[in-house]
């Protein structure tokens, strides 16, 4: 049984809740934060009585003893979890997570005009070994299996799309338009041999043979978006609609958790709730986003 609790916006209360067969996480007081000022976290095994203990702010032998007991309990719990449930971190685990998350993407919401979009940090909710995820994802990108896109709302927010899905939706988006031939040329001469997520003026003109007018057309077709003067991000045509729905849904799910008692909610309970109207991408999609982005602890 897992709890979700909001990381940001919690008050100064320093209460560690004990739940039967469950655990929840709360921030420690200022005295127990790290040197960088970030809050430390304690997760505690549930007790049979479902009691509640309060860690006081003042120093003393009792407080130090409680800290040791809590730390020992948490460490033993983590060791048992590692022995019983080894964390997946191989290439197959990353690919499987990517396929699972892509299946959650609501194609019909966007009239099947967008390829299934997965945020890179969502993968961390299924494969906690972040370094391994990034390494395998980069390998898949270099092999041409996936493409990464800068989504714009955060410097570390990247979208992941299967390359074949991306090409198919781009071709559909420009079918019958004046820019169709130019976009197809871009897909063949730039996208296929080059795994980069952005391109500069020199490379586009000298290496790939595109003129300034051609680049303007590619931006208009939605396959490029301006990064800064003389460089462009690779883009997904029509992704603006997705971003609008995504940001509204994230805000609504966070508000749902914040309004719960103690600003925490059982994960199983949250998954069965009727989502707010703003959550158009589905609760499971947003739950993986919040966990992977570390906006909640569970």
N, C-alpha and C positions, 0 to 999 in steps of 0.2 A: 504494500500500500504506500503510495507516494503522495506527498503534498507539494503544491506549487505555492510559493510565496514570493511577493514582489521584492526585488532587490532594492530598487530606488524608492525613496519617498516614505520609508518606514520611520516611525517615531523613535524617541530615545529609550522606550521601554526595553528592559533587558530580561525578557522572560523566555525560558526554554520550556516548551510544552512537551509533555510526555503523552503519547497516544498508544493505545494497545495495538501491537503489530504494525506500527507506523512510525513515521518520523517527520518532523518539520524543521525548518531552519530559520533562525532569527539572527539579527546582527548583534555583535557583542558591544559592550559599552566602550567609551572612548579609551579607557585605560587598557583595553585588550586589543585595540586595533594595531595594525602593523605600523612599522616606521614610516611607510609611505602615506599613511592616513587612510588606507583602504580597510574596510571592516573585515575582521576575521569571521569565520562561520563555524558553528558547531552543529553536528547532526547527532541525535541521540536515539538509541534503541528504545522502543516502547516498553513500559513497565506493565505488570499485571494489574496494578491498581489504577492506572490512568491518572497518576498524581501530577501536580504542577510544582516545579521548584523555581524560585527566583534567585538569580545571582545578584548579590549586592555589589554596589560600586566601591564600598570601603574596603581597605586591606584587612587581612586577618587570616588566621590559620584555617578557619572554616572555609573561607572563600578559596584559599589555595588548594585545600583538600578537594573541594568540589570541582575545581578546574582539572585537577589530576584525574579524578574519577570520570569526568565527562570526556576528557581527552583519551583516556584508556578505553572507554566504551566505544567511542567513535573509531579509534584505531582498530580495535578488534572487529568491529562491524565491517569496516572497509576491507580488512584482511580476509574475512570470511567471504565477502562478495567477490574478491579477486580469485579466491580458490574455487568457489562454486560457479561463478559466471565470468570466465575470462573475456576481457574486452576484445571485440574483433577489431583488427586494424590492417588486414591485408587488402590486396587489390580487389579480391572478390567481394569483400565486405563493403568497400566503397562503391563499387559498381552496383551491388544489390541495394544499398541505401539510395543511390541516385535513381534507380528504377522505381523503388517504392515511393519516393517523394514525387517523382514525375507523375506517377499514377494518381496522386492526390490533386494535381492541378486541374481545375474545372474548365476544360476546353470549351464547353457549351456556353459559359458565361461570356466569352469573347467571340461567339459565333465561329469557333474553331479557326480563328484567324491568327492565333499565336501558337508557337511551339510550347510544349510543357516547360515552364520556367521553374527552376529550383534555385534557391539562394545557397551560396556556398556554406554559410554558417549553419543552415538547416542540417547539413550532413553531420555536423558535430553532435547533434542530438541523438544520432544513431550510431556513430562511430566516434567515441570520445577522444581518441588519439588524434588530436588536431594536426600535428606535424605529419603523421602518416597520411591523413586525408589530403593535405596540401600536396604532398609528394606524389601520391597516386593520381590526384587530379591533374597535376602538371604533366605527368607522363601520358595520361589520356588525351590531354590537350595537344601535346607534341605529336602524338600518333594520329591526330585528326578525328578522334572519336567524339570529343566535346569541344565547345567554344565557351569562353568566359566573356562576360560583359560587365562594364561598370554601370551600376544602376542609378547613380547620381545622388541619392538621398544621404549617402554616407561614403566616406573615402574607402572604407573597408568592405562595403557591400558589393558583392559580385554575384551576378546571375550565371547559372550553368545551364547550357542547352545542348542536347545531342546534335551534332553537326548535320546529320541527314534531316532531322526534323526542322532545323533552322533553314537549310537550303530550300526545302519543300515549301515552307510557309512564305519565304521571301519571293520565290517564283510565283506563287499564287497571288501575292499582294501586288505584283507589278504586271501580271498577265494582261496583255492588250494595251498597255500604256506605252507612251513614247520612250520611257526610260528602260523598257524591258531588256533590249539588247545590251545596253550599257551595264545594267545590273547583272545580267548573266555573265558578261565578260569579267566583272568584278569578282563574282563567285568562283569562276574558273581560274583566273590569273592571280588573284590576291588571297581569297579565303582558303583555297585548297592548299597551296604551297606554304603559306605563312600563318603561323599560329599566334601571332601577336594580337593584343586586344586594342592597340591604337596604332595609328600611322601618321607620319609627318609629311610635309610638303615635298621634301627632297625625294623620299622613297616613293611616294605616289607618282611623281612625275618622271624621275630618272629610272627607277627600277621597274615600275609597272606601266609606264607610258600613258598616264592619265593627264589630261589638261585641267586647267583651273575650272573651265566650264563643266567638265565631266564630274569633277568633285562636287561642284554645286548641285548637279543633278542627283548624285548619289546621296547627298544630304537631304535633298527634297524627297527622295524615295524612301528614306528612313533607315538605310543600311549604315550610314555614318551620322555621327552627331558631333558637334564642335567640342573639342577639349580645351584648346586655347588657340591663340593666333598661330596658324600654320600646322596644326595637328588635330586629329579627329579620333574619337572612340568608335570602335565597331558597335553597331546598335541593332536592336530588334525592332522592325517596323511595327508601330502600334503599341509599343510597350508602355506608353504613357497611361493608357487605360488600366493596365495591370497595376502600375505603381500607385495610382489613385486608390484603387480598391484595396491594395495591400496595406497602405499606410492607415487608411480608415479602419480596416479590420484589426490591425495590430493595436491601435488605440482603444478600440472597443473591448478586446479581450483583456487587455491590461486593466481597464476600468472594472471589468467584471470580477477580476481577482481582488482588486483593491477594495471593492465594496463588500467582499466576504468577511466573515468574522475572523479577526486576527490577521486579516489581509492574506489569507491562505485558503486553498481549496484542494480537495482530493482530486488527483488527476483523473481517476476513473469517473468521479462525479462530474467533472468539467466536460469530459468527452461525451457524456450522455445528455448534457443540457441542451436546450433549444438555443441556438446561437442568436445573438442580437442581429437586427436587420443589417447593420453595417458590416457584418462578417460574411461577405459574399464568397470568399475563397474557401470557406469551410473551417471549422474549429481545428481539425487535425493539422491542417496546413499551417495555421498560426501557432499552434502549440509547439511544433517543431521549430518555428521561427523564434519564439520567445526563449525556449530552452537553449537553442544553439547560439543565440545572440547574448546569452547570459543576462537577460532582462528579468528572469525568475530563477529561483533555486528549487531543486526538487530532489 
